[in-house]
């Protein structure tokens, strides 16, 4: 076998070996428009937990108020109040529910 054929076989072998490697799994970024989220969707969301959404909502709500403090017990209590309100008002937009439960942001 000539040297060029051997080189070509090595290159083909390496290419074939890389082709057999599993492709990396791509995880699509999921974007959630919270302004359109109903309480029903908030409570039963499959992509993330209601606690994570409640944490984001708390940050958003407090940011609008200019409040930069985070009280963990207050956050947990507010999330429970929101879940309780949403259980009774499933078709309400969650952003409206936050304002009802926590008060309007300035």
Secondary structure, DSSP 4 states (H G I P E B T S, - for coil): --HHHHHHHHHHHHHHHHHHSPPPPPPPPP---GGG-BHHHHHH-SSS-HHHHHHHHHHHHHHHHT-----HHHHHHHHHHHHHHHHH-TTSBHHHHHHHHH----
